[in-house]
Amino acid sequence: MTRASHDLAKMERPAGRLWRVAALAWVLVVLAVCVHQFQFWREGRIDTDVLALLPLNEQAPDVSMATQQLSEQMQRQIVVLLGTPQWDETRAAAQTFRAALKTQTAAHLKEEAIARESSMQSALAFYQPWRANLLANQQRDELAKASDESLVQRALQDLYQPATQARLTDWVNDPLGLWTQWWSARAAQSQARPRDSELWVAAEGKQWAVMQYALDGSAFSLSGNPVIGSAMEHALGEVRKQSPDAKLIMAGVPLHAEAAAVQASGEINVIGWGSLAGVLVLAWIAFRSLRPVLLVGTSLLIGCAVALSVTDLVFGKVHLLTLVFGASLVGVAEDYGIHYFASRQGAPDRKPHALMRGLLPALWLALGTSAIAYIALGMAAFPGLRQMALFSVVGLAAAMLTVICWFPWLDRGRVPQSRAALSIGKTLGWWPRWRGALPWSIALCALALLWIARGHLLNHMDDVRQLQNSSPSLIAQQMQVGQMLGLPSPAQFYLVKGANAEEVLQREETLKQRLDALVVTKELTGYSAVSDWVPSAQTQAHNAALVRHANKVVLDGVNAQLGESFAPETSAAAGPLTVQAWLAQPISAAARPLWLGEREGVFRSMVMLRGVRGQAALPALSAAAEGLDGVTWVDKPAEISGLLKRYRISMTELLALGHVLVLAALCIRFGRSAWRAWLPTVLASLAVVIILSLMGEPWQLFNVLALMLLLGVGIDYGIYLQEHEDDPQAWLAVVIGAGSTWLSFGLLGLSQTPALRAFGVTLMIGLPIVLLLAPLFRAVRDGATQASAATVSNSIEGTSPKTKEKA
């Protein structure tokens, strides 16, 4: 006996040294993660863009590139409308608002001068050399069709009658007022007008001053405080001290992003810290010791920190939804620590390292099956899903490595038995063993699949709004600003491509001819394009020829009738106006986002639409691009919906493949009994689908992904019960783990983001079903075997520690 103990000690020495090295190595890894965490939160590398969650459109990568570029250009802009009943009062309020906002340095906002008189004067001076090259479509058509006599009469009428609007040139150099009319057409693209060094619009019984701000730096954080919103409210409060009736309306991507950040901060606190608190309370109830609570909490915090650092290193940023989803990882990662301490409670005299070696096969298999589910989650070309999958796999692995490497060293002393732990462990004996489980399960699966295959029970929903739940107030303000200013919508647009800038402009002009016909039929109210401000060189030459001819005819006719000798000023002809020259001017600010520039030898621009007449107009708008070289119709909501639908179908197929892979892994460990660990999760998954369909819940991609997670989590319960079939301590670990996991995902079901809520509701239903089914699939034993198992269980509860260890 002494020699055997000596040999065992010799074998354990190398293993102990290896364990010590692993523990020290993990200390170094955790220290490096702490350094990275400090840098990460200081720099605030948090991504709030919903489109960043979505993959590039494999069928039209140009469209995805254009959308991303447009998003990058618009993501820092905020439009502010400040209104009072009287214009003088509004002007004073705008000055007060600007002064108050400048004191709010934390918001990092900088005003952009969009309506100063100096800006308008500089714009007129810039365009002056190309004045004759610029005609609106209606002007060009009128000049081409009008007779010489009608042009002369029109010029005479303009000469002798007071003008309805101020002229931008003298009558001799522009007898038909073409230059003034062109600027009027440009101004018609927006309902706002320059007035007293402000941009002004009248609407809803108020006089509004329009201001535009840009973010100067990052204002997004997870502090839970709406930095921009608070700054705006402070400035509005200062205004209302003088003008109590003042009203503020805001629109812009940063406002939605900040609202999402604030919402995510609250959800992370509720889900993450709520889950952690729940796990620690359950650990205390089960083990009645502070040591297990602290060590389990440490493993969870390290798992989340390592997951966050690795995700940031791989992707460069971490999306808000990844953080919210990752907060629910707490309820899964605690299983390893709970399982260890449940085993320690059942064998208090067994050395921690020896105990851990006995647990390793079940722990590695549980991690492997969970990893398979998460990896399948990340196989889709969804950047958001890949982030969530990487975060989850790394977090689980880090939590388990913390348990394996540190717990045997840090866990000193006994884990006392508690009445709650004994009571929970005894409940395993309440569950019957299901005779004929395999044939009955196969029959139930067949019936469930037949039920689901009928299809009409599932209400499929593939909508980008699943990914973000914007504030109704912000959405209403965004729509109100768009209507008051006549802003184009980024939801649908045309992407125009060409070998050079000139070709892009010519193709825009061809497209606009078709859109003009749709404006006449009121399918839309207008459009915005770069060629509105910079016509193609071909069109400029045609316009100049028309203007020269018209001016000569008019002046010759007027001179003949009045006996005058009017002659225009002569100046050297300028070359055509170019996009590059226009982009360098402040006047290009309003339409600059439409020019996407050159990438990979191809020039791109966008033509955006205003006042689209709902869904009914979309087919006609799509048809307008047919047959036009280099012109692509983009309906972003429809594109994203199609993308989500394709991935819902493909992820359903991957879910089936994931079940096959998990069953294969179980067969390697359990052989012909593998189905006993696998079928409870299969039945629970099918039951969830039927229950959700009966509840009328929409079926979407994220329900499928939740079933993928149910596979990874639920299989663990079957594995633990197969590895330790009649062990009440194993059942205690399963119940405590299931309770904490259910709590985590139940809290995720409280999220205001529909996608995350779908995760939570699906798992909130599925996890209890797996827990109830897993004990039923234990192998059926004869009477003598059951009596023996009962004797062993009773002896463990009622005998000395030494006897328990022998048992």
C-alpha positions in Angstrom: 0.0 0.0 0.0 2.9 2.3 0.9 4.7 1.5 -2.4 1.5 2.2 -4.4 1.2 5.5 -2.7 4.8 6.3 -3.4 4.4 5.4 -7.1 1.3 7.5 -7.3 3.1 10.5 -5.8 5.9 10.1 -8.4 3.4 10.2 -11.2 1.7 13.3 -9.8 4.9 15.4 -9.5 5.3 16.0 -13.2 1.5 16.7 -13.5 1.8 19.1 -10.6 4.7 21.0 -12.3 2.7 21.2 -15.6 -0.3 22.5 -13.7 1.9 25.1 -12.0 3.3 26.3 -15.3 -0.2 26.4 -16.8 -1.4 28.5 -13.9 1.5 31.0 -14.2 1.0 31.2 -18.0 -2.6 32.0 -17.5 -1.7 34.7 -15.0 0.4 36.4 -17.7 -2.4 36.1 -20.2 -4.8 37.7 -17.8 -2.4 40.6 -17.0 -2.0 41.3 -20.7 -5.8 41.3 -21.1 -6.0 43.8 -18.2 -3.6 46.2 -20.0 -5.7 45.8 -23.2 -8.9 46.4 -21.4 -7.6 49.7 -20.0 -6.7 50.9 -23.6 -9.9 49.6 -25.1 -12.3 51.4 -22.8 -10.2 54.6 -22.8 -10.3 54.7 -26.6 -13.9 53.7 -26.8 -13.7 51.3 -29.8 -17.4 50.6 -29.8 -19.2 50.2 -33.1 -22.8 51.4 -33.2 -23.5 51.1 -37.0 -26.3 48.6 -37.7 -25.0 48.0 -41.2 -21.7 46.9 -39.8 -23.5 43.8 -38.5 -24.5 42.9 -42.1 -22.4 41.2 -44.7 -21.5 42.7 -48.0 -24.1 41.9 -50.7 -22.4 39.0 -52.5 -24.4 39.7 -55.6 -23.6 43.4 -55.8 -20.5 44.4 -53.7 -20.5 47.8 -55.4 -23.9 48.5 -53.7 -22.5 47.6 -50.3 -19.4 49.7 -50.8 -21.6 52.7 -51.8 -23.8 52.2 -48.8 -20.8 52.0 -46.5 -19.2 55.1 -48.0 -22.5 57.0 -47.7 -22.8 55.9 -44.1 -19.3 57.1 -43.3 -20.0 60.5 -44.8 -23.3 60.9 -42.9 -22.5 59.3 -39.6 -21.1 62.6 -38.1 -23.8 65.0 -39.2 -26.6 66.4 -37.1 -29.3 68.7 -38.4 -31.0 71.0 -35.8 -34.2 73.0 -36.3 -35.0 75.6 -33.7 -38.4 77.3 -34.1 -40.4 80.1 -32.5 -43.5 82.0 -33.7 -41.6 85.1 -34.8 -38.5 85.2 -37.0 -36.7 87.9 -35.0 -37.3 85.8 -31.9 -35.9 82.7 -33.7 -32.8 84.5 -34.8 -32.1 85.6 -31.2 -32.9 82.0 -30.0 -30.4 80.6 -32.5 -27.6 82.8 -31.2 -28.4 81.8 -27.6 -28.5 78.1 -28.6 -25.1 78.3 -30.3 -23.5 80.1 -27.3 -24.9 77.6 -24.8 -23.9 74.6 -26.9 -20.3 75.8 -27.1 -20.0 75.4 -23.4 -20.9 71.7 -23.7 -17.4 70.6 -24.7 -18.1 66.9 -23.8 -20.5 66.6 -26.8 -17.6 67.4 -29.3 -20.0 69.3 -31.7 -18.8 71.8 -34.2 -21.2 73.9 -36.3 -20.9 73.9 -40.1 -21.6 77.2 -41.8 -24.3 76.3 -44.4 -26.1 79.5 -44.8 -23.9 82.5 -44.3 -24.1 85.4 -46.8 -20.4 85.1 -47.4 -20.9 81.4 -48.4 -23.6 82.4 -50.9 -21.5 85.2 -52.3 -18.5 82.8 -52.7 -20.8 80.3 -54.4 -22.0 82.9 -56.9 -18.4 84.0 -57.6 -17.3 80.4 -58.1 -20.0 79.6 -60.6 -19.7 82.9 -62.5 -17.2 81.7 -65.2 -19.6 78.9 -66.2 -22.8 80.9 -65.9 -23.7 80.3 -69.6 -23.1 76.5 -69.2 -25.8 76.0 -66.6 -29.4 75.3 -67.5 -32.1 73.4 -65.7 -33.8 70.7 -67.7 -36.9 72.8 -68.1 -34.9 75.9 -69.3 -33.1 73.8 -71.9 -36.3 72.4 -73.3 -37.9 75.9 -73.5 -34.9 77.4 -75.3 -34.8 74.5 -77.7 -38.5 74.8 -78.6 -39.2 78.6 -78.3 -39.4 80.8 -81.3 -37.2 83.9 -81.7 -40.2 86.2 -81.4 -41.3 84.6 -78.1 -37.9 85.0 -76.7 -37.7 88.7 -77.6 -41.2 89.4 -76.1 -40.2 87.6 -72.9 -37.0 89.7 -72.6 -39.0 92.9 -73.2 -41.5 92.0 -70.6 -38.7 91.3 -68.1 -37.1 94.6 -69.0 -40.2 96.8 -68.4 -42.0 94.9 -65.6 -40.8 94.7 -62.0 -39.1 91.4 -61.4 -40.7 89.0 -59.0 -37.4 88.1 -57.5 -34.0 89.8 -57.3 -31.8 89.4 -60.3 -28.3 87.9 -59.9 -27.0 89.7 -63.0 -27.8 92.8 -65.0 -30.4 92.6 -67.8 -27.9 93.1 -70.7 -25.7 90.1 -69.7 -28.7 87.8 -69.0 -31.8 89.2 -70.7 -33.9 86.1 -70.1 -32.9 85.7 -66.4 -31.5 82.2 -67.0 -28.9 82.5 -64.3 -31.4 83.5 -61.6 -33.8 80.7 -62.7 -31.0 78.1 -62.5 -30.3 79.1 -58.9 -34.1 79.0 -58.1 -34.2 75.4 -59.4 -31.3 74.6 -57.1 -33.0 76.2 -54.2 -36.2 74.2 -54.9 -34.3 71.0 -53.9 -34.6 72.2 -50.3 -37.4 74.1 -48.7 -34.9 76.0 -46.6 -33.8 79.5 -47.7 -31.0 81.9 -46.7 -32.3 84.7 -44.6 -30.5 87.2 -42.4 -27.3 85.1 -42.3 -29.4 82.1 -41.3 -31.0 79.2 -43.1 -34.7 79.6 -42.7 -37.8 77.6 -43.2 -41.4 78.3 -42.3 -43.5 75.3 -41.2 -46.1 74.2 -38.7 -46.9 77.8 -37.6 -43.3 78.5 -36.6 -40.2 80.2 -38.1 -37.3 77.8 -38.0 -33.6 78.4 -38.0 -31.7 75.4 -39.5 -28.3 74.6 -38.1 -25.9 71.8 -39.0 -23.4 70.3 -36.6 -20.7 67.7 -37.1 -19.1 65.5 -34.5 -15.5 66.5 -33.8 -14.2 63.2 -32.2 -16.0 60.3 -30.6 -19.0 61.0 -28.4 -20.1 57.3 -28.1 -19.5 55.5 -24.8 -21.1 53.0 -22.6 -21.3 55.4 -19.7 -25.1 55.3 -19.9 -25.3 59.1 -20.4 -26.7 60.6 -23.6 -23.8 63.2 -24.1 -25.2 64.8 -27.3 -28.8 64.7 -26.2 -27.9 66.2 -22.8 -25.9 69.0 -24.5 -28.9 69.8 -26.8 -31.3 69.8 -23.9 -29.0 72.2 -21.9 -28.9 74.6 -24.9 -32.6 74.4 -25.4 -33.1 75.1 -21.7 -31.1 78.3 -22.0 -33.2 79.3 -25.1 -36.5 78.8 -23.2 -35.4 81.2 -20.5 -36.0 83.9 -23.2 -38.5 82.1 -25.5 -40.6 79.6 -23.5 -42.4 78.5 -26.7 -39.2 77.5 -28.5 -39.2 74.0 -30.0 -36.2 71.9 -31.0 -36.2 69.1 -33.7 -33.1 67.1 -34.4 -32.1 64.4 -37.0 -28.9 62.6 -37.7 -27.1 59.2 -37.5 -25.1 60.2 -34.3 -28.4 60.7 -32.4 -29.6 57.2 -33.2 -26.1 55.8 -32.5 -26.0 57.5 -29.1 -29.5 56.3 -28.3 -28.4 52.7 -29.2 -25.3 53.1 -27.0 -27.4 54.3 -24.0 -29.9 51.5 -24.5 -27.1 49.0 -24.8 -25.4 50.3 -21.6 -28.6 49.8 -19.7 -29.2 46.3 -21.1 -25.6 45.3 -20.4 -26.0 46.4 -16.8 -29.3 44.5 -16.5 -28.3 41.4 -18.4 -24.6 41.2 -17.5 -24.6 42.3 -13.9 -28.1 40.8 -13.3 -26.9 37.4 -14.6 -23.7 37.6 -12.5 -25.7 38.5 -9.4 -28.1 35.6 -10.1 -25.2 33.1 -10.7 -23.5 34.2 -7.5 -26.7 33.9 -5.4 -27.3 30.4 -6.8 -23.7 29.5 -6.0 -24.2 30.7 -2.4 -27.4 28.8 -2.0 -25.8 25.6 -3.3 -22.4 25.8 -1.5 -22.9 28.2 1.5 -19.4 29.4 1.2 -17.8 32.7 0.0 -14.9 30.9 -1.7 -17.0 29.2 -4.5 -18.9 32.5 -5.1 -15.7 34.5 -5.5 -14.0 32.0 -7.7 -16.9 31.4 -10.0 -17.4 35.2 -10.3 -13.7 35.5 -11.1 -13.9 32.9 -13.9 -16.9 34.7 -15.4 -15.2 38.1 -15.4 -12.0 36.8 -16.8 -13.9 34.9 -19.5 -15.8 38.1 -20.6 -12.7 40.2 -20.5 -10.6 37.8 -22.6 -13.5 37.5 -25.1 -13.7 41.2 -25.4 -10.0 41.7 -26.0 -9.7 38.9 -28.6 -12.8 40.1 -30.4 -11.3 43.7 -30.6 -7.9 42.4 -31.8 -9.5 40.3 -34.5 -12.2 42.8 -35.8 -10.7 46.1 -34.8 -13.9 47.1 -33.1 -16.6 45.5 -31.0 -20.3 46.1 -31.9 -22.8 47.1 -29.2 -25.0 44.1 -29.9 -22.0 41.8 -29.4 -21.5 43.3 -25.9 -25.2 42.9 -25.1 -25.3 39.3 -26.4 -22.0 38.6 -24.7 -23.4 39.7 -21.4 -25.6 36.6 -21.5 -22.5 34.4 -21.7 -22.3 34.7 -17.9 -25.1 32.2 -17.6 -23.3 29.6 -19.7 -19.7 30.0 -18.7 -20.4 29.4 -15.0 -21.2 25.8 -15.7 -17.5 24.8 -15.4 -17.0 26.3 -12.0 -20.3 25.1 -10.7 -19.6 21.6 -11.8 -16.2 21.7 -10.1 -17.6 22.9 -6.7 -20.5 20.5 -6.9 -18.0 17.6 -7.2 -15.9 19.0 -4.4 -19.0 19.1 -2.2 -19.6 15.5 -2.9 -16.0 14.4 -2.3 -14.6 16.9 0.2 -11.5 14.9 1.1 -10.4 14.3 -2.5 -7.5 16.5 -3.6 -8.5 19.3 -5.9 -6.0 18.4 -8.7 -7.1 14.7 -8.7 -10.7 15.8 -8.7 -10.1 18.1 -11.6 -8.4 15.3 -13.6 -11.6 13.2 -13.2 -13.8 16.1 -14.4 -11.7 17.1 -17.4 -13.3 14.6 -20.0 -16.8 16.0 -19.3 -15.6 19.6 -19.2 -13.7 19.3 -22.5 -16.6 17.5 -24.2 -19.0 20.2 -22.9 -16.8 23.0 -24.2 -16.3 21.2 -27.5 -20.1 20.7 -28.2 -20.8 24.3 -27.2 -18.0 25.5 -29.5 -19.4 23.5 -32.4 -22.7 25.4 -31.9 -21.1 28.8 -31.7 -18.7 28.1 -34.6 -21.7 27.1 -36.7 -23.2 30.4 -35.7 -20.1 32.2 -37.1 -20.0 30.2 -40.4 -22.4 32.7 -42.0 -20.8 35.7 -43.7 -22.4 38.0 -41.1 -19.7 40.2 -39.4 -22.1 40.6 -36.5 -22.7 36.9 -36.0 -19.0 36.2 -36.4 -18.2 38.7 -33.7 -20.8 37.1 -31.4 -19.5 33.6 -32.1 -15.9 34.5 -31.5 -16.8 36.3 -28.3 -18.7 33.3 -27.1 -16.2 30.6 -27.9 -13.3 32.6 -26.5 -15.3 33.6 -23.4 -16.3 30.0 -22.7 -12.7 28.7 -23.3 -11.2 31.4 -21.1 -13.7 30.8 -18.3 -12.9 27.0 -18.4 -9.1 27.6 -18.5 -9.5 29.8 -15.4 -11.3 26.9 -13.7 -8.8 24.3 -14.8 -5.6 26.3 -14.2 -6.5 28.3 -11.0 -9.2 26.6 -9.1 -7.1 23.6 -7.8 -4.6 26.1 -6.5 -6.9 28.7 -5.1 -9.5 26.3 -3.7 -8.3 25.4 -0.2 -10.5 24.0 2.5 -13.8 22.2 2.4 -17.0 23.1 0.6 -19.8 22.5 3.2 -22.9 20.6 2.4 -26.0 22.7 2.4 -29.6 21.6 2.8 -30.5 23.3 -0.6 -27.7 21.3 -2.3 -28.9 18.0 -0.7 -32.5 18.7 -1.6 -31.7 19.5 -5.2 -29.5 16.4 -5.5 -32.2 14.2 -4.2 -34.6 15.3 -6.9 -32.7 13.3 -9.5 -34.4 10.2 -7.9 -37.8 11.7 -8.7 -37.4 11.4 -12.4 -38.4 8.1 -14.0 -36.4 6.4 -16.7 -38.3 6.5 -20.0 -38.7 3.0 -21.3 -38.8 2.9 -25.1 -37.3 6.4 -25.2 -35.7 5.9 -28.6 -38.7 4.8 -30.7 -41.1 7.2 -28.9 -38.6 10.1 -29.5 -38.3 9.3 -33.1 -42.0 9.2 -33.5 -42.4 12.5 -31.7 -39.7 14.1 -33.9 -41.4 12.9 -37.0 -44.8 14.3 -35.9 -43.2 17.6 -35.0 -41.4 17.9 -38.3 -44.6 17.1 -40.1 -46.3 19.9 -38.1 -43.6 22.4 -38.9 -43.4 21.4 -42.6 -47.0 22.6 -43.1 -45.4 26.0 -43.1 -48.4 28.2 -42.5 -48.0 28.0 -38.8 -44.7 30.0 -38.9 -45.0 33.7 -39.5 -41.6 34.5 -41.2 -40.2 38.0 -40.7 -37.0 39.2 -42.3 -36.6 42.8 -41.4 -33.5 45.0 -40.7 -35.5 46.6 -37.8 -34.7 43.3 -35.9 -31.2 44.6 -35.5 -31.9 47.9 -33.9 -34.9 49.4 -32.1 -34.5 53.2 -32.6 -36.4 55.6 -30.3 -39.9 56.4 -31.7 -39.2 60.0 -30.8 -36.0 60.1 -32.8 -37.7 58.4 -35.8 -40.6 60.9 -35.6 -38.1 63.8 -35.5 -36.1 62.4 -38.4 -39.2 62.1 -40.6 -40.4 65.6 -39.5 -37.0 67.2 -40.5 -37.0 65.3 -43.8 -40.5 66.6 -44.7 -39.8 70.2 -43.6 -36.5 70.4 -45.5 -37.4 68.2 -48.4 -34.4 65.9 -47.7 -33.9 62.7 -49.8 -34.2 59.3 -48.2 -31.2 57.0 -48.1 -33.4 53.9 -48.1 -33.7 53.8 -52.0 -31.3 55.3 -54.5 -29.5 54.7 -57.8 -25.9 53.8 -58.0 -24.2 55.2 -61.1 -20.8 53.9 -62.3 -18.5 55.0 -65.1 -14.9 54.8 -66.4 -14.5 58.5 -65.6 -16.3 61.4 -64.0 -17.7 62.6 -67.3 -19.3 59.2 -68.1 -20.9 59.1 -64.7 -22.4 62.6 -65.2 -23.7 61.7 -68.6 -25.3 58.5 -67.2 -26.9 60.5 -64.4 -28.4 62.9 -66.9 -29.9 60.0 -69.0 -31.4 58.6 -65.8 -32.8 62.0 -64.8 -34.8 62.2 -68.0 -36.7 59.1 -67.0 -37.1 60.3 -63.5 -38.6 63.6 -64.8 -41.4 61.6 -66.3 -42.1 59.9 -62.9 -42.2 63.3 -61.3 -44.9 64.3 -63.7 -46.9 61.2 -62.7 -46.3 62.0 -59.0 -44.4 58.8 -58.3 -41.9 61.1 -56.5 -41.5 64.8 -55.9 -37.9 65.1 -57.0 -34.3 63.8 -56.8 -30.8 64.9 -56.0 -27.8 64.3 -58.1 -24.3 65.7 -58.6 -25.1 66.5 -62.2 -27.7 69.0 -60.9 -24.7 71.1 -59.7 -22.0 70.0 -62.3 -23.5 69.1 -65.7 -21.5 66.8 -67.9 -19.0 68.6 -70.3 -21.3 67.5 -73.2 -24.3 69.1 -71.6 -22.4 72.2 -70.7 -21.3 72.7 -74.3 -24.9 72.2 -75.5 -26.2 74.6 -72.9 -23.6 77.3 -73.8 -24.6 77.0 -77.5 -28.3 77.5 -76.6 -27.6 80.4 -74.3 -25.4 82.2 -76.9 -28.0 81.8 -79.6 -30.8 82.9 -77.3 -29.0 86.0 -76.1 -28.0 87.0 -79.6 -31.6 86.6 -80.9 -33.0 88.6 -77.9 -30.5 91.5 -78.0 -30.7 91.8 -81.8 -34.5 91.8 -81.6 -34.7 94.3 -78.7 -32.1 96.6 -80.3 -34.2 96.5 -83.5 -37.4 97.4 -81.8 -36.1 100.0 -79.4 -33.3 101.4 -81.4 -30.8 100.6 -78.7 -27.3 99.1 -79.0 -27.3 96.6 -76.1 -24.2 94.4 -76.2 -23.1 91.8 -73.5 -19.7 91.9 -71.9 -17.1 89.8 -73.7 -14.9 87.4 -71.7 -12.6 84.6 -72.4 -14.4 81.3 -72.6 -13.7 79.0 -69.6 -13.2 75.3 -69.8 -16.0 73.1 -68.6 -16.8 73.0 -64.9 -15.4 69.8 -63.3 -16.5 67.8 -60.3 -13.0 68.2 -58.7 -13.3 72.0 -58.8 -16.8 71.8 -57.4 -15.9 69.4 -54.5 -13.3 72.0 -53.3 -16.0 74.6 -52.7 -18.3 75.0 -49.6 -21.3 75.0 -51.9 -20.8 71.3 -52.6 -21.4 70.4 -48.9 -25.1 69.6 -49.4 -24.6 67.2 -52.3 -21.0 66.1 -51.6 -22.1 62.7 -50.1 -23.6 61.8 -53.5 -20.2 61.7 -55.1 -18.5 58.5 -54.1 -15.4 59.1 -56.1 -13.0 56.6 -57.7 -12.3 53.2 -56.3 -10.5 50.4 -58.2 -10.5 52.4 -61.4 -14.3 52.9 -61.4 -16.0 56.3 -60.6 -19.3 56.1 -58.7 -22.1 58.5 -57.7 -25.6 58.2 -56.2 -28.9 59.7 -57.3 -31.2 60.0 -54.3 -35.0 60.5 -54.3 -37.4 62.8 -52.5 -41.0 62.3 -51.7 -41.4 58.7 -53.0 -45.1 57.7 -53.1 -44.8 54.7 -50.8 -44.3 51.1 -51.8 -46.5 51.4 -54.8 -43.9 53.6 -56.6 -41.0 51.2 -56.1 -41.7 49.0 -59.2 -41.7 52.1 -61.5 -38.5 53.4 -59.9 -36.8 50.1 -60.4 -37.9 50.0 -64.0 -36.4 53.4 -64.6 -32.9 51.9 -64.3 -33.6 49.0 -66.7 -31.5 49.1 -69.8 -29.2 51.9 -68.6 -25.5 51.1 -68.7 -23.8 51.6 -65.3 -27.1 52.4 -63.4 -28.2 50.1 -60.6 -31.5 50.5 -58.6 -30.9 50.0 -54.9 -33.7 49.2 -52.5 -31.8 48.8 -49.2 -34.6 47.6 -47.0 -35.6 45.0 -49.6 -31.9 44.0 -50.1 -31.4 43.5 -46.3 -34.7 41.6 -46.0 -33.6 39.2 -48.8 -30.2 38.8 -47.2 -31.8 37.9 -43.8 -34.1 35.5 -45.5 -31.3 33.7 -47.3 -29.3 33.4 -44.1 -32.4 32.2 -42.2 -32.6 29.3 -44.6 -28.9 28.6 -44.8 -28.5 28.8 -40.9 -31.4 26.3 -40.6 -29.4 23.9 -42.8 -26.3 24.6 -40.6 -28.4 23.9 -37.5 -29.2 20.5 -38.9 -25.5 19.9 -39.7 -24.5 21.1 -36.2 -26.8 18.4 -34.7 -25.1 15.8 -36.9 -21.6 16.9 -35.8 -22.6 17.0 -32.1 -24.1 13.5 -32.4 -20.8 12.3 -34.0 -18.8 13.8 -31.1 -21.1 12.2 -28.6 -20.7 8.8 -30.3 -16.9 9.0 -29.9 -17.4 9.3 -26.2 -20.5 7.3 -25.4 -20.8 4.9 -28.3 -24.3 3.5 -28.9 -25.7 5.5 -25.9 -24.9 8.8 -27.5 -28.5 9.4 -28.4 -29.4 9.6 -24.7 -27.4 12.9 -24.4 -28.6 14.2 -27.8 -32.3 13.6 -28.1 -33.5 15.8 -25.2 -32.1 18.9 -27.1 -33.6 17.7 -30.4 -37.1 17.3 -28.8 -36.8 20.6 -27.0 -35.8 22.5 -30.2 -38.8 21.1 -32.1 -41.1 21.9 -29.1 -39.8 25.5 -29.1 -40.7 25.9 -32.8 -44.2 24.7 -32.2 -44.8 26.7 -29.1 -43.6 30.0 -30.7 -45.8 29.3 -33.8 -48.8 28.8 -31.5 -47.9 32.0 -29.6 -47.9 33.9 -32.9 -44.3 35.0 -32.5 -42.6 36.0 -35.8 -40.0 33.4 -37.0 -36.8 35.0 -38.0 -33.1 34.3 -38.4 -32.4 35.0 -34.8 -34.7 32.3 -33.6 -32.7 29.8 -35.7 -29.5 31.1 -34.2 -31.0 30.7 -30.7 -31.7 27.1 -31.5 -28.0 26.8 -32.4 -27.2 28.0 -28.9 -29.8 25.7 -27.4 -27.9 22.9 -29.0 -24.6 24.0 -27.5 -26.0 24.6 -24.0 -28.6 21.8 -23.8 -26.2 19.1 -24.9 -24.1 19.8 -21.8 -26.9 18.6 -19.5 -27.1 15.3 -21.3 -23.3 14.9 -21.2 -23.1 15.5 -17.4 -25.9 13.0 -16.8 -24.2 10.4 -19.0 -20.8 10.9 -17.4 -22.2 10.8 -13.9 -25.5 9.1 -14.4 -26.8 8.7 -10.8 -24.5 11.3 -9.1 -26.7 13.8 -7.2 -23.7 16.2 -7.3 -23.7 16.1 -11.1 -27.4 16.7 -11.1 -26.9 19.7 -8.6 -24.4 21.2 -11.1 -26.8 20.7 -14.0 -29.7 22.3 -12.1 -27.7 25.3 -10.8 -26.1 25.8 -14.3 -29.5 25.6 -16.0 -31.0 28.0 -13.5 -28.3 30.6 -14.1 -28.3 30.1 -17.9 -32.1 30.5 -18.0 -31.8 33.6 -15.9 -29.2 35.1 -18.3 -31.2 34.4 -21.4 -34.4 35.3 -19.7 -33.0 38.8 -19.0 -31.9 38.9 -22.7 -35.6 38.5 -23.5 -36.1 41.9 -21.9 -33.9 43.6 -24.5 -35.6 46.3 -26.6 -33.7 45.0 -29.7 -36.0 42.5 -31.4 -33.1 40.2 -32.5 -31.8 39.8 -28.9 -35.3 39.4 -27.6 -35.8 36.6 -30.1 -32.7 34.9 -28.7 -33.9 35.3 -25.1 -37.5 34.1 -25.7 -36.4 31.1 -27.7 -33.9 30.0 -25.0 -36.2 30.9 -22.1 -38.6 28.3 -23.5 -36.1 25.7 -24.7 -33.8 25.4 -21.7 -36.4 24.3 -19.1 -37.7 21.7 -21.6 -34.1 20.2 -22.0 -33.7 20.2 -18.2 -37.0 18.3 -17.8 -36.2 15.8 -20.5 -32.5 15.0 -19.9 -33.0 12.8 -16.7 -35.7 10.8 -18.5 -33.1 9.5 -21.0 -30.9 7.8 -18.5 -30.5 4.1 -19.1 -33.2 1.8 -17.6 -31.8 -0.4 -14.9 -33.1 -3.6 -13.3 -34.3 -3.6 -9.7 -31.0 -4.8 -8.1 -29.0 -2.1 -9.9 -31.4 0.6 -8.8 -31.3 -0.7 -5.2 -27.5 -0.6 -5.3 -27.5 3.0 -6.6 -29.9 4.0 -3.9 -27.7 2.5 -1.2 -24.7 4.3 -2.6 -26.6 7.6 -2.7 -27.8 7.2 0.9 -24.4 6.2 2.1 -22.9 9.4 0.5 -25.4 11.5 2.4 -25.2 9.8 5.8 -21.7 8.4 6.3 -18.3 9.8 7.2 -16.1 11.7 4.7 -13.8 8.7 4.3 -16.7 6.4 3.5 -18.0 8.9 1.0 -14.7 9.0 -0.8 -14.7 5.2 -1.0 -18.2 5.2 -2.3 
